[in-house]
């Protein structure tokens, strides 16, 4: 079983027992989350493609943790003026385990 869901402006290919890192959701750890924007469902070699969403389909997941990704360094440098700017950024994310896909 396989599904493609849309969350946080991105699309993810998921199946049961998958662990995915998505854009941060304001849900506590251990709680259940329901993704109702399902674009495609593949069940026993039978594919349902949404127009744009599959009607009645939803993906249920469990929030494992809220965390931040590794630091990314942004460095800007202008050679003749010896001007430099250094910044760091850590993107927050939510780790979700997919429990089941309902159709």
The first five atom37 places (N, CA, C, CB, O) and aatype in JSON, in Angstrom:
{
  "aatype": [20, 20, 20, 20, 20, 20, 20, 20, 20, 20, 20, 20, 20, 20, 20, 20, 20, 20, 20, 20, 20, 20, 20, 20, 20, 20, 20, 20, 20, 20, 20, 20, 20, 20, 20, 20, 20, 20, 20, 20, 20, 20, 20, 20, 20, 20, 20, 20, 20, 20, 20, 20, 20, 20, 20, 20, 20, 20, 20, 20, 20, 20, 20, 20, 20, 20, 20, 20, 20, 20, 20, 20, 20, 20, 20, 20, 20, 20, 20, 20, 20, 20, 20, 20, 20, 20, 20, 20, 20, 20, 20, 20, 20, 20, 20, 20, 20, 20, 20, 20, 20, 20, 20],
  "atom_mask": [
    [1, 1, 1, 1, 1],
    [1, 1, 1, 1, 1],
    [1, 1, 1, 1, 1],
    [1, 1, 1, 1, 1],
    [1, 1, 1, 1, 1],
    [1, 1, 1, 1, 1],
    [1, 1, 1, 1, 1],
    [1, 1, 1, 1, 1],
    [1, 1, 1, 1, 1],
    [1, 1, 1, 1, 1],
    [1, 1, 1, 1, 1],
    [1, 1, 1, 1, 1],
    [1, 1, 1, 1, 1],
    [1, 1, 1, 1, 1],
    [1, 1, 1, 1, 1],
    [1, 1, 1, 1, 1],
    [1, 1, 1, 1, 1],
    [1, 1, 1, 1, 1],
    [1, 1, 1, 1, 1],
    [1, 1, 1, 1, 1],
    [1, 1, 1, 1, 1],
    [1, 1, 1, 1, 1],
    [1, 1, 1, 1, 1],
    [1, 1, 1, 1, 1],
    [1, 1, 1, 1, 1],
    [1, 1, 1, 1, 1],
    [1, 1, 1, 1, 1],
    [1, 1, 1, 1, 1],
    [1, 1, 1, 1, 1],
    [1, 1, 1, 1, 1],
    [1, 1, 1, 1, 1],
    [1, 1, 1, 1, 1],
    [1, 1, 1, 1, 1],
    [1, 1, 1, 1, 1],
    [1, 1, 1, 1, 1],
    [1, 1, 1, 1, 1],
    [1, 1, 1, 1, 1],
    [1, 1, 1, 1, 1],
    [1, 1, 1, 1, 1],
    [1, 1, 1, 1, 1],
    [1, 1, 1, 1, 1],
    [1, 1, 1, 1, 1],
    [1, 1, 1, 1, 1],
    [1, 1, 1, 1, 1],
    [1, 1, 1, 1, 1],
    [1, 1, 1, 1, 1],
    [1, 1, 1, 1, 1],
    [1, 1, 1, 1, 1],
    [1, 1, 1, 1, 1],
    [1, 1, 1, 1, 1],
    [1, 1, 1, 1, 1],
    [1, 1, 1, 1, 1],
    [1, 1, 1, 1, 1],
    [1, 1, 1, 1, 1],
    [1, 1, 1, 1, 1],
    [1, 1, 1, 1, 1],
    [1, 1, 1, 1, 1],
    [1, 1, 1, 1, 1],
    [1, 1, 1, 1, 1],
    [1, 1, 1, 1, 1],
    [1, 1, 1, 1, 1],
    [1, 1, 1, 1, 1],
    [1, 1, 1, 1, 1],
    [1, 1, 1, 1, 1],
    [1, 1, 1, 1, 1],
    [1, 1, 1, 1, 1],
    [1, 1, 1, 1, 1],
    [1, 1, 1, 1, 1],
    [1, 1, 1, 1, 1],
    [1, 1, 1, 1, 1],
    [1, 1, 1, 1, 1],
    [1, 1, 1, 1, 1],
    [1, 1, 1, 1, 1],
    [1, 1, 1, 1, 1],
    [1, 1, 1, 1, 1],
    [1, 1, 1, 1, 1],
    [1, 1, 1, 1, 1],
    [1, 1, 1, 1, 1],
    [1, 1, 1, 1, 1],
    [1, 1, 1, 1, 1],
    [1, 1, 1, 1, 1],
    [1, 1, 1, 1, 1],
    [1, 1, 1, 1, 1],
    [1, 1, 1, 1, 1],
    [1, 1, 1, 1, 1],
    [1, 1, 1, 1, 1],
    [1, 1, 1, 1, 1],
    [1, 1, 1, 1, 1],
    [1, 1, 1, 1, 1],
    [1, 1, 1, 1, 1],
    [1, 1, 1, 1, 1],
    [1, 1, 1, 1, 1],
    [1, 1, 1, 1, 1],
    [1, 1, 1, 1, 1],
    [1, 1, 1, 1, 1],
    [1, 1, 1, 1, 1],
    [1, 1, 1, 1, 1],
    [1, 1, 1, 1, 1],
    [1, 1, 1, 1, 1],
    [1, 1, 1, 1, 1],
    [1, 1, 1, 1, 1],
    [1, 1, 1, 1, 1],
    [1, 1, 1, 1, 1]
  ],
  "atom_positions": [
    [[0.84, -1.17, 0.0], [0.0, 0.0, 0.0], [0.89, 1.24, 0.0], [-0.96, 0.0, 1.21], [1.93, 1.28, 0.66]],
    [[0.46, 2.24, -0.74], [1.27, 3.43, -0.97], [0.35, 4.62, -1.17], [2.2, 3.24, -2.19], [-0.74, 4.48, -1.71]],
    [[0.79, 5.79, -0.73], [0.02, 7.01, -0.93], [0.97, 8.19, -1.11], [-0.95, 7.27, 0.25], [2.11, 8.15, -0.66]],
    [[0.48, 9.22, -1.76], [1.21, 10.47, -1.88], [0.36, 11.53, -1.2], [1.53, 10.84, -3.39], [-0.78, 11.76, -1.58]],
    [[0.95, 12.18, -0.18], [0.23, 13.2, 0.57], [0.88, 14.56, 0.36], [0.19, 12.85, 2.07], [2.04, 14.65, -0.05]],
    [[0.12, 15.61, 0.64], [0.62, 16.96, 0.52], [0.49, 17.63, 1.87], [-0.14, 17.77, -0.59], [-0.59, 17.68, 2.44]],
    [[1.61, 18.15, 2.4], [1.6, 18.89, 3.65], [2.77, 19.86, 3.66], [1.67, 17.94, 4.86], [3.87, 19.53, 3.21]],
    [[2.54, 21.03, 4.18], [3.6, 22.03, 4.26], [4.11, 22.5, 2.92], [4.73, 21.49, 5.04], [5.26, 22.93, 2.81]],
    [[3.27, 22.42, 1.87], [3.67, 22.85, 0.55], [4.54, 21.85, -0.2], [4.4, 24.14, 0.65], [5.05, 22.15, -1.27]],
    [[4.71, 20.66, 0.38], [5.53, 19.62, -0.25], [4.72, 18.33, -0.36], [6.83, 19.38, 0.56], [3.71, 18.16, 0.32]],
    [[5.18, 17.44, -1.23], [4.52, 16.15, -1.41], [5.43, 15.05, -0.93], [4.12, 15.93, -2.88], [6.64, 15.1, -1.15]],
    [[4.85, 14.03, -0.27], [5.61, 12.92, 0.3], [4.99, 11.6, -0.12], [5.67, 13.03, 1.83], [3.77, 11.45, -0.11]],
    [[5.84, 10.65, -0.5], [5.41, 9.29, -0.82], [5.51, 8.48, 0.47], [6.27, 8.65, -1.98], [6.59, 8.35, 1.03]],
    [[4.39, 7.94, 0.94], [4.36, 7.25, 2.22], [3.71, 5.89, 2.1], [3.63, 8.09, 3.26], [2.91, 5.64, 1.2]],
    [[4.07, 5.01, 3.02], [3.43, 3.72, 3.18], [3.42, 3.41, 4.67], [4.16, 2.58, 2.36], [4.17, 4.04, 5.42]],
    [[2.6, 2.46, 5.13], [2.54, 2.19, 6.58], [3.91, 1.83, 7.15], [1.56, 1.05, 6.85], [4.72, 1.17, 6.49]],
    [[4.17, 2.28, 8.38], [5.41, 2.09, 9.13], [6.57, 2.95, 8.65], [5.81, 0.66, 9.09], [7.7, 2.77, 9.1]],
    [[6.32, 3.88, 7.73], [7.35, 4.82, 7.29], [7.5, 5.93, 8.33], [7.02, 5.42, 5.9], [6.53, 6.31, 8.99]],
    [[8.71, 6.45, 8.47], [8.97, 7.61, 9.31], [9.43, 8.73, 8.39], [10.04, 7.29, 10.42], [10.41, 8.58, 7.65]],
    [[8.71, 9.86, 8.44], [9.04, 10.97, 7.56], [9.25, 12.23, 8.38], [7.95, 11.18, 6.5], [8.66, 12.39, 9.45]],
    [[10.08, 13.14, 7.87], [10.31, 14.44, 8.48], [9.61, 15.46, 7.61], [11.84, 14.75, 8.64], [9.94, 15.61, 6.43]],
    [[8.65, 16.17, 8.21], [7.86, 17.15, 7.47], [8.02, 18.52, 8.11], [6.37, 16.73, 7.42], [8.6, 18.65, 9.19]],
    [[7.5, 19.55, 7.43], [7.51, 20.89, 8.0], [6.79, 20.87, 9.34], [6.85, 21.92, 7.03], [5.87, 20.07, 9.54]],
    [[7.19, 21.73, 10.24], [6.7, 21.7, 11.62], [5.18, 21.84, 11.7], [7.35, 22.8, 12.41], [4.59, 22.73, 11.09]],
    [[4.56, 20.95, 12.48], [3.14, 21.0, 12.8], [3.01, 21.31, 14.28], [2.42, 19.66, 12.43], [3.81, 20.85, 15.09]],
    [[2.0, 22.09, 14.65], [1.77, 22.44, 16.05], [0.96, 21.35, 16.75], [1.04, 23.8, 16.16], [-0.16, 21.59, 17.19]],
    [[1.52, 20.16, 16.85], [0.87, 19.02, 17.5], [1.87, 18.42, 18.48], [0.39, 17.95, 16.46], [3.05, 18.3, 18.17]],
    [[1.39, 18.05, 19.67], [2.27, 17.5, 20.69], [2.77, 16.1, 20.31], [1.54, 17.45, 22.05], [2.15, 15.39, 19.51]],
    [[3.9, 15.73, 20.9], [4.46, 14.4, 20.66], [3.52, 13.33, 21.21], [5.85, 14.27, 21.31], [2.91, 13.51, 22.26]],
    [[3.41, 12.22, 20.48], [2.54, 11.13, 20.9], [1.11, 11.24, 20.4], [2.54, 11.05, 22.38], [0.36, 10.27, 20.48]],
    [[0.72, 12.41, 19.89], [-0.65, 12.6, 19.38], [-0.76, 12.1, 17.96], [-1.05, 14.09, 19.45], [0.25, 11.9, 17.27]],
    [[-2.0, 11.9, 17.52], [-2.28, 11.42, 16.18], [-2.5, 12.6, 15.25], [-3.51, 10.48, 16.18], [-3.06, 13.62, 15.66]],
    [[-2.08, 12.47, 14.02], [-2.28, 13.51, 13.01], [-2.92, 12.86, 11.78], [-0.92, 14.23, 12.64], [-2.55, 11.75, 11.4]],
    [[-3.87, 13.57, 11.18], [-4.58, 13.05, 10.01], [-4.26, 13.94, 8.82], [-6.12, 12.98, 10.26], [-4.45, 15.16, 8.86]],
    [[-3.76, 13.32, 7.75], [-3.48, 14.03, 6.5], [-4.63, 13.73, 5.55], [-2.09, 13.59, 5.88], [-4.81, 12.59, 5.12]],
    [[-5.42, 14.75, 5.22], [-6.57, 14.53, 4.35], [-6.32, 14.98, 2.91], [-7.76, 15.25, 4.9], [-7.17, 14.77, 2.05]],
    [[-5.18, 15.59, 2.66], [-4.82, 15.96, 1.29], [-4.03, 14.82, 0.66], [-4.01, 17.3, 1.27], [-2.8, 14.85, 0.63]],
    [[-4.74, 13.83, 0.15], [-4.13, 12.65, -0.46], [-4.27, 12.79, -1.97], [-4.81, 11.31, 0.05], [-5.37, 12.94, -2.49]],
    [[-3.14, 12.76, -2.67], [-3.13, 12.96, -4.11], [-3.22, 11.65, -4.89], [-1.88, 13.7, -4.52], [-3.73, 11.63, -6.01]],
    [[-2.72, 10.56, -4.3], [-2.7, 9.26, -4.99], [-2.73, 8.15, -3.97], [-1.45, 9.13, -5.9], [-2.1, 8.25, -2.91]],
    [[-3.47, 7.08, -4.28], [-3.5, 5.9, -3.42], [-3.29, 4.68, -4.3], [-4.85, 5.79, -2.63], [-3.96, 4.52, -5.31]],
    [[-2.35, 3.81, -3.92], [-2.08, 2.56, -4.61], [-2.38, 1.43, -3.64], [-0.59, 2.5, -5.13], [-1.66, 1.25, -2.65]],
    [[-3.43, 0.68, -3.91], [-3.85, -0.4, -3.02], [-3.98, -1.67, -3.84], [-5.2, -0.05, -2.3], [-4.85, -1.78, -4.7]],
    [[-3.1, -2.64, -3.56], [-3.11, -3.93, -4.26], [-3.07, -3.77, -5.78], [-4.34, -4.73, -3.87], [-3.88, -4.35, -6.5]],
    [[-2.11, -2.99, -6.25], [-1.88, -2.73, -7.68], [-3.05, -1.99, -8.35], [-1.64, -4.04, -8.41], [-3.11, -1.93, -9.58]],
    [[-3.97, -1.43, -7.55], [-5.06, -0.62, -8.09], [-4.77, 0.82, -7.7], [-6.46, -1.09, -7.55], [-4.76, 1.17, -6.52]],
    [[-4.53, 1.66, -8.7], [-4.11, 3.03, -8.45], [-5.3, 3.97, -8.6], [-2.97, 3.44, -9.43], [-6.04, 3.91, -9.59]],
    [[-5.49, 4.84, -7.6], [-6.51, 5.89, -7.66], [-5.79, 7.23, -7.66], [-7.52, 5.79, -6.45], [-5.04, 7.54, -6.74]],
    [[-6.01, 8.0, -8.7], [-5.39, 9.31, -8.82], [-6.46, 10.35, -8.57], [-4.71, 9.5, -10.21], [-7.54, 10.29, -9.16]],
    [[-6.17, 11.31, -7.71], [-7.13, 12.35, -7.37], [-7.23, 13.42, -8.43], [-6.77, 12.97, -6.07], [-6.35, 13.56, -9.29]],
    [[-8.31, 14.19, -8.36], [-8.51, 15.28, -9.29], [-8.96, 16.52, -8.55], [-9.53, 14.9, -10.37], [-10.14, 16.85, -8.68]],
    [[-8.18, 17.23, -7.78], [-6.78, 17.03, -7.44], [-6.57, 16.1, -6.25], [-6.13, 18.34, -7.15], [-5.46, 15.61, -6.05]],
    [[-7.63, 15.83, -5.43], [-7.47, 14.97, -4.26], [-8.35, 13.73, -4.4], [-7.83, 15.74, -2.96], [-9.38, 13.76, -5.08]],
    [[-7.92, 12.64, -3.76], [-8.71, 11.41, -3.75], [-9.82, 11.58, -2.71], [-7.82, 10.15, -3.43], [-9.54, 11.88, -1.55]],
    [[-11.06, 11.39, -3.12], [-12.19, 11.6, -2.21], [-12.27, 10.49, -1.18], [-13.51, 11.68, -3.0], [-12.19, 9.31, -1.51]],
    [[-12.42, 10.88, 0.09], [-12.59, 9.92, 1.17], [-11.31, 9.28, 1.66], [-13.51, 8.86, 0.74], [-11.35, 8.48, 2.59]],
    [[-10.18, 9.62, 1.07], [-8.91, 9.01, 1.48], [-8.25, 9.86, 2.54], [-7.97, 8.84, 0.27], [-8.31, 11.09, 2.49]],
    [[-7.62, 9.21, 3.49], [-6.84, 9.92, 4.5], [-5.72, 9.03, 5.01], [-7.74, 10.37, 5.68], [-5.81, 7.8, 4.97]],
    [[-4.68, 9.68, 5.47], [-3.51, 8.98, 6.01], [-3.39, 9.37, 7.47], [-2.19, 9.33, 5.2], [-3.42, 10.55, 7.82]],
    [[-3.26, 8.36, 8.33], [-3.17, 8.59, 9.77], [-1.74, 8.32, 10.22], [-4.18, 7.69, 10.55], [-1.14, 7.3, 9.87]],
    [[-1.2, 9.26, 10.99], [0.16, 9.13, 11.49], [0.24, 9.5, 12.96], [1.11, 10.01, 10.67], [-0.71, 10.03, 13.53]],
    [[1.38, 9.21, 13.55], [1.63, 9.51, 14.96], [2.88, 10.37, 15.04], [1.77, 8.21, 15.83], [3.9, 10.04, 14.43]],
    [[2.8, 11.48, 15.79], [3.94, 12.39, 15.93], [4.96, 11.76, 16.88], [3.48, 13.79, 16.45], [4.64, 11.47, 18.04]],
    [[6.17, 11.54, 16.39], [7.23, 10.96, 17.21], [8.01, 12.02, 17.96], [8.17, 10.14, 16.34], [8.26, 11.88, 19.16]],
    [[8.4, 13.09, 17.25], [9.15, 14.15, 17.94], [9.11, 15.45, 17.15], [10.6, 13.72, 18.16], [8.9, 15.46, 15.94]],
    [[9.32, 16.54, 17.88], [9.48, 17.87, 17.32], [10.95, 18.23, 17.52], [8.5, 18.94, 18.01], [11.46, 18.15, 18.64]],
    [[11.63, 18.62, 16.45], [13.06, 18.88, 16.57], [13.46, 19.93, 15.54], [13.88, 17.58, 16.38], [12.63, 20.44, 14.79]],
    [[14.76, 20.23, 15.51], [15.31, 21.13, 14.51], [16.43, 20.4, 13.76], [15.83, 22.44, 15.17], [17.16, 19.6, 14.34]],
    [[16.56, 20.69, 12.48], [17.55, 20.05, 11.64], [18.96, 20.55, 11.97], [17.24, 20.29, 10.15], [19.13, 21.46, 12.78]],
    [[19.95, 19.96, 11.33], [21.33, 20.38, 11.53], [21.51, 21.81, 11.03], [22.31, 19.43, 10.79], [20.77, 22.26, 10.15]],
    [[22.47, 22.51, 11.59], [22.69, 23.91, 11.25], [23.26, 24.04, 9.83], [23.64, 24.57, 12.26], [24.14, 23.29, 9.42]],
    [[22.72, 25.01, 9.11], [23.2, 25.36, 7.79], [23.84, 26.73, 7.9], [22.04, 25.34, 6.72], [23.23, 27.66, 8.42]],
    [[25.08, 26.87, 7.4], [25.81, 28.13, 7.47], [25.62, 28.9, 6.17], [27.32, 27.88, 7.74], [25.82, 28.36, 5.08]],
    [[25.23, 30.17, 6.3], [25.08, 31.05, 5.16], [26.2, 32.09, 5.25], [23.65, 31.73, 5.13], [26.28, 32.82, 6.23]],
    [[27.06, 32.14, 4.24], [28.2, 33.06, 4.27], [28.16, 33.92, 3.0], [29.55, 32.28, 4.38], [28.15, 33.41, 1.89]],
    [[28.15, 35.24, 3.2], [28.21, 36.18, 2.08], [29.52, 36.95, 2.22], [26.97, 37.15, 2.06], [29.89, 37.38, 3.31]],
    [[30.2, 37.13, 1.09], [31.5, 37.8, 1.13], [31.64, 38.68, -0.1], [32.65, 36.77, 1.2], [31.38, 38.25, -1.22]],
    [[32.07, 39.94, 0.12], [32.34, 40.87, -0.97], [33.84, 41.16, -0.93], [31.48, 42.2, -0.85], [34.31, 41.79, 0.02]],
    [[34.59, 40.71, -1.93], [36.04, 40.72, -1.84], [36.73, 42.1, -1.75], [36.56, 40.03, -3.0], [37.66, 42.26, -0.96]],
    [[36.31, 43.06, -2.52], [37.06, 44.32, -2.55], [36.8, 45.19, -1.33], [36.72, 45.1, -3.8], [37.66, 45.98, -0.94]],
    [[35.64, 45.06, -0.73], [35.32, 45.86, 0.45], [35.6, 45.09, 1.74], [33.87, 46.3, 0.42], [35.46, 45.64, 2.83]],
    [[35.99, 43.84, 1.61], [36.25, 42.95, 2.75], [35.05, 42.86, 3.69], [37.48, 43.44, 3.53], [35.19, 42.8, 4.91]],
    [[33.9, 42.85, 3.08], [32.66, 42.76, 3.85], [32.21, 41.31, 3.88], [31.56, 43.68, 3.26], [32.14, 40.66, 2.83]],
    [[31.91, 40.81, 5.06], [31.4, 39.44, 5.13], [30.27, 39.35, 6.15], [32.53, 38.45, 5.49], [30.26, 40.06, 7.15]],
    [[29.34, 38.46, 5.88], [28.2, 38.22, 6.76], [28.07, 36.72, 6.94], [26.88, 38.84, 6.19], [28.04, 35.97, 5.96]],
    [[27.99, 36.28, 8.16], [27.86, 34.85, 8.46], [26.6, 34.65, 9.3], [29.12, 34.3, 9.2], [26.43, 35.28, 10.34]],
    [[25.73, 33.77, 8.84], [24.5, 33.46, 9.56], [24.34, 31.95, 9.63], [23.27, 34.1, 8.87], [24.89, 31.21, 8.81]],
    [[23.59, 31.5, 10.62], [23.26, 30.09, 10.75], [21.75, 29.94, 10.8], [23.91, 29.48, 12.01], [21.04, 30.85, 11.22]],
    [[21.27, 28.78, 10.36], [19.83, 28.53, 10.36], [19.57, 27.06, 10.68], [19.2, 28.91, 9.0], [20.22, 26.17, 10.13]],
    [[18.61, 26.8, 11.56], [18.17, 25.44, 11.87], [16.67, 25.37, 11.61], [18.51, 25.05, 13.36], [15.87, 26.03, 12.29]],
    [[16.29, 24.57, 10.64], [14.88, 24.46, 10.24], [14.14, 23.52, 11.19], [14.77, 23.94, 8.79], [14.57, 22.38, 11.38]],
    [[13.03, 23.97, 11.78], [12.25, 23.07, 12.64], [11.48, 22.05, 11.8], [11.28, 23.88, 13.52], [11.03, 22.36, 10.7]],
    [[11.33, 20.83, 12.33], [10.59, 19.79, 11.63], [9.84, 18.92, 12.63], [11.53, 18.92, 10.77], [10.09, 18.97, 13.84]],
    [[8.91, 18.14, 12.12], [8.14, 17.19, 12.9], [8.39, 15.81, 12.29], [6.61, 17.56, 12.91], [8.24, 15.62, 11.08]],
    [[8.75, 14.85, 13.13], [8.93, 13.48, 12.65], [7.65, 12.71, 12.91], [10.15, 12.79, 13.34], [7.16, 12.65, 14.04]],
    [[7.11, 12.11, 11.85], [5.82, 11.42, 11.91], [6.0, 9.99, 11.43], [4.75, 12.15, 11.06], [6.67, 9.73, 10.43]],
    [[5.38, 9.04, 12.17], [5.33, 7.64, 11.71], [3.95, 7.38, 11.14], [5.66, 6.63, 12.88], [2.95, 7.66, 11.8]],
    [[3.89, 6.86, 9.93], [2.63, 6.58, 9.27], [2.06, 5.28, 9.83], [2.81, 6.49, 7.73], [2.72, 4.24, 9.79]],
    [[0.83, 5.35, 10.35], [0.19, 4.17, 10.94], [-0.63, 3.41, 9.91], [-0.71, 4.58, 12.12], [-0.43, 2.21, 9.71]],
    [[-1.55, 4.11, 9.23], [-2.35, 3.42, 8.22], [-2.87, 4.4, 7.18], [-3.52, 2.68, 8.85], [-2.92, 5.61, 7.39]],
    [[-3.25, 3.82, 6.05], [-3.8, 4.56, 4.93], [-5.24, 4.08, 4.74], [-2.93, 4.37, 3.61], [-5.48, 2.89, 4.49]],
    [[-6.19, 4.99, 4.85], [-7.6, 4.63, 4.68], [-8.1, 5.17, 3.36], [-8.45, 5.17, 5.85], [-7.73, 6.26, 2.93]],
    [[-8.96, 4.38, 2.72], [-9.51, 4.81, 1.45], [-11.01, 4.63, 1.44], [-8.87, 4.03, 0.29], [-11.67, 4.94, 0.45]]
  ]
}
